[in-house]
Amino acid sequence: MKWIPSELHTHTLHSDGQHTLDQLVQSALALGIDCIALTDHNTQSGLQDRQRVQAETGIHIVPGMEWTTFYGHMLTLGIHDYVDWRSYGIYDIEQGIDEVHAQGGLVGIAHPFRIGSPICTGCYWEYPIYNWEKVDYIEVWSTLMPAIKKDSQRAYAWWTSLLNEGHRITATSGRDWHRTEDHDAPAAITYLGTEDEDQLWYSLDIVQTSDTPFTDHVELEPKDNSVLTAMRQGAVTITMGPLLTFTAHVVNPIHDNHAKRYSIGQEIDCPQDQILKLEIALDTICRQKHYLLVDQSLRLVVNSNQGILFEQQIPVQTEVYDCELVQAEALSWVRVELYGYFADMYSMIAFTNAIYITHSS
Amino acid sequence: MNVSGRIDSSATQTHITYTFPILEQSSMIRIEFNYTPKTLTDTHQAKEMIESAMLKYGYNDPQVQDWQKYAPLHNLITLSIDDPQTHRGQAHRQDPQQTHFLSADHASPGFWKGFNPVGQWKVTLSIHSVVTPECDYQLEVWGN
């Protein structure tokens, strides 16, 4: 599995951002980010510069938009034609979602608990969702140093409650990047996992041009498929610094090394009375120069629909930790969390998306 | 087209669409839009509205009741354009005075460049919030 450091919520001068796409990308590259989603408010016109900027810098820019409506902000990714937010009312959001899905795109609820109108218009998510199958992801961490922000903590708890209800929704972070200043607090990184599409991710971009002289139509590229697939599958892990991932497998007493490993976002069947084993990897090397994690004892936690299953104090170093779950019958999902001091604050430092568990008899 | 209007808080979360003809091929469509006031200066009203929002959205932690961190409140109206054939974009930003243009080679930020077809055009004002007692706007569109 290859993990792509990404930032999925950005703005430029095409809406209310204070930088051009070129400036945004230079700032992203300086932070070791390989992929951004351009999600200007209610317009995709910033994507007119996309192919040039990608060719010049090597970064990948996912076409996106932030539906900045009266009752909530919704991120869309990977759609080629503008979908009009203006005609939908507070009870209609799922029709809008259907339109995005009809183009093969994804939708995510942005900063669901940010204070709303008239302070930040439409920022608080007020749309009722009748069918959670339609929501692809929730931006549970928002803005800089998200883990210490109450709105992100509320979003994280909300996401957890939805997982407990049986919904499978991907969690992401989003800087909601409008400007870059010299002494910005640290931002989280959303890592997107690609496996089958490694070749695709590293293939050269297909340069496509539209025949029409102007358009609000955006050409998708192979790398977009990698991003959308990762998001759709939940192959996503979020961190302030070190890369935290894990796999799960059913213990095989004789040939455990050959047991199939399931990765973040996947579903594993754990038959009754079998032991589930997690292999948790902390990588402190990738993007190492882009964050500061002081030497300390970190708290590694395995969380689930049954609450915390496992805790261990670990050092700041690249390592793999094993965790056996002997009573897995009641588990429907597990994820891993990392806590410690970061930027002089004690908080959650990283969390993974879930591996989902079923139990055949 | 040169229109103006006065709205109040009852217009919040509505759209006002002006549909108008462009009868001749225009190499450049220009739009001037402004609204005033931008900011609610009555601190008593601002405090009332902010505290109401803090309560509504669960920001009424008794330990943290600093309504002033959310002041001042602003009106927000955004402008979008649809030509007879397609959506041309939107300018979602706080500026109360905006100048936009659309031509085959260039367009102002938020909009797609391209030919300007003859026919019925639409400019939509999306009223995200009116917090002042009244808000006056003026919209002018012309081609050349």
Interface residues (C-beta under 8 A of the other chain):
Chain A: T12 L13 H14 S15 D16 D40 H41 N42 T43 Q44 S45 G46 Q48 T68 F70 Y71 Y82 D84 R86 F113 I115 G116 S117 P118 I119 T121 G122 Y124 K150 R154 T212 P213 F214 T215 D216
Chain B: T12 Q13 H15 M49 I50 A53 M54 K56 Y57 G58 Y59 D61 Y70 L73 L76 T78 S80 T86 H87 R88 G89 Q90 A91 H92 R93 Q94 A104 A107 P109 G110 F111 W112 K113 G114 F115 T124 S126 H128 S129 V131
